[in-house]
Amino acid sequence: MKITALDVGFGAQVNELNLNSLSDQDKEQLRSALLKHGLLVIAGQTLMPQEQVRASEVFGTLETFPPTPSQIKGFPQIFRIASRASDGHTDVGRYWHSDGSFRAVPTPISLWHLEMQPSSGGDTLFTDLQTAYSTLPDDLKQVVTPLTTVHRNGITHPLVMQHPESGVKGLYLNIGLTSGILGMESEEAIALMKKLDEHFSRIGAVYRHQWKTGDFVIADNFHVAHRATPVSPLQRRILNRTTVQGDGAFWSVKNREVMHF
């Protein structure tokens, strides 16, 4: 396995690896690399649904989703995202967010496998939440550090979240689903979120992933946020996403085992 850091300051490309034949050492290397880099890009993987589930389970216990006609029968762990409604969920996440932030115990890890590649469009953008926090001006950092965001469903999270394993602080903000900030007037909260949204997109801070068939991408949702870009329904694009449940990440399991003994 060869792991090479991307040139944007976070994330890594993983080469010389077959996700269908992982050794225990491979699994440990991948977990360590995800904690270090926040984002892993693995190209050239041919994965049937059961193989995607198995590869995803390297990182923890998976969430499941209700069946719909556009999803893969028998695989509730796979959430299909597509350019056409007949193939999966459309118009998903075209704003900076971390998956599952609307949950009381948020989703720690997301994984995507590209099944069908469009000829154009549908790139996914990623930004480093930890660097976004550390590079804020000191006065703004003091403002955001004690704040708590409120999702539309009433769930609250600290705006500055400490990574549950590394302990590193990062911004944690779902631009599309956050309805307000505790203790702030609506206009003030909207202005602050707009400023942070722009900060996520600042020059040099964004990795744009241009999908190719067989790509398998893994994101630590406490380290990086992502954002979808449009793809025309005239183009056929299918992304199969799996997500690790809130208390099921590999680091949570490891810590429980340590505490048990």
Disulfide bonds with the S-S distance in Angstrom:
none
